[in-house]
């Protein structure tokens, strides 16, 4: 298993992402994977 440490620019950025993951019932890993899915959908190959 690989562990990743994420550093946020400031407390507001952390709070926004924490609320987003909580609202959607995700873990940090789930939020990251959903972000990957969105980037792939929006970026033509």
LUMSE-894493 format. One record per residue (C-alpha): residue number from 1; residue in three letters; x, z, y. Coordinates in Angstrom, 1 decimal, decimal comma, m for minus. Example, Ala and Ser with C-alpha at 12.3 -4.5 7.8 and 13.67 -1.06 7.14 Angstrom:
2
@kefi->1 | base->ALA | u->12,3 | w->7,8 | v->m4,5
@kefi->2 | base->SER | u->13,7 | w->7,1 | v->m1,1
//
This chain:
45
@kefi->1 | base->UNK | u->0,0 | w->0,0 | v->0,0
@kefi->2 | base->UNK | u->1,2 | w->m0,8 | v->3,5
@kefi->3 | base->UNK | u->0,6 | w->1,5 | v->6,4
@kefi->4 | base->UNK | u->0,4 | w->0,2 | v->10,0
@kefi->5 | base->UNK | u->0,6 | w->2,2 | v->13,2
@kefi->6 | base->UNK | u->m1,3 | w->0,9 | v->16,2
@kefi->7 | base->UNK | u->m0,4 | w->1,8 | v->19,7
@kefi->8 | base->UNK | u->m3,0 | w->1,5 | v->22,4
@kefi->9 | base->UNK | u->m2,2 | w->0,7 | v->26,1
@kefi->10 | base->UNK | u->m4,3 | w->3,6 | v->27,3
@kefi->11 | base->UNK | u->m7,0 | w->6,0 | v->26,5
@kefi->12 | base->UNK | u->m9,8 | w->3,7 | v->27,7
@kefi->13 | base->UNK | u->m8,7 | w->0,9 | v->25,3
@kefi->14 | base->UNK | u->m8,7 | w->3,4 | v->22,4
@kefi->15 | base->UNK | u->m12,1 | w->4,7 | v->23,3
@kefi->16 | base->UNK | u->m13,6 | w->1,2 | v->23,6
@kefi->17 | base->UNK | u->m12,3 | w->0,2 | v->20,1
@kefi->18 | base->UNK | u->m13,3 | w->3,6 | v->18,6
@kefi->19 | base->UNK | u->m16,8 | w->3,2 | v->19,9
@kefi->20 | base->UNK | u->m17,0 | w->m0,4 | v->18,6
@kefi->21 | base->UNK | u->m15,9 | w->0,6 | v->15,1
@kefi->22 | base->UNK | u->m18,3 | w->3,6 | v->15,1
@kefi->23 | base->UNK | u->m21,2 | w->1,4 | v->16,3
@kefi->24 | base->UNK | u->m20,7 | w->m1,1 | v->13,5
@kefi->25 | base->UNK | u->m19,9 | w->1,6 | v->10,8
@kefi->26 | base->UNK | u->m16,4 | w->0,3 | v->10,3
@kefi->27 | base->UNK | u->m13,1 | w->1,8 | v->9,5
@kefi->28 | base->UNK | u->m10,0 | w->0,8 | v->11,5
@kefi->29 | base->UNK | u->m9,1 | w->m1,6 | v->8,7
@kefi->30 | base->UNK | u->m12,6 | w->m3,0 | v->8,7
@kefi->31 | base->UNK | u->m12,5 | w->m3,5 | v->12,5
@kefi->32 | base->UNK | u->m9,2 | w->m5,3 | v->12,1
@kefi->33 | base->UNK | u->m10,5 | w->m7,6 | v->9,3
@kefi->34 | base->UNK | u->m13,7 | w->m8,4 | v->11,4
@kefi->35 | base->UNK | u->m11,4 | w->m9,3 | v->14,3
@kefi->36 | base->UNK | u->m9,4 | w->m11,6 | v->12,0
@kefi->37 | base->UNK | u->m12,6 | w->m13,3 | v->10,9
@kefi->38 | base->UNK | u->m13,7 | w->m13,9 | v->14,5
@kefi->39 | base->UNK | u->m10,3 | w->m15,4 | v->15,5
@kefi->40 | base->UNK | u->m10,4 | w->m17,7 | v->12,5
@kefi->41 | base->UNK | u->m14,0 | w->m18,9 | v->13,3
@kefi->42 | base->UNK | u->m13,0 | w->m19,5 | v->17,0
@kefi->43 | base->UNK | u->m9,7 | w->m21,3 | v->16,2
@kefi->44 | base->UNK | u->m9,7 | w->m24,8 | v->14,8
@kefi->45 | base->UNK | u->m7,0 | w->m25,4 | v->12,1
//
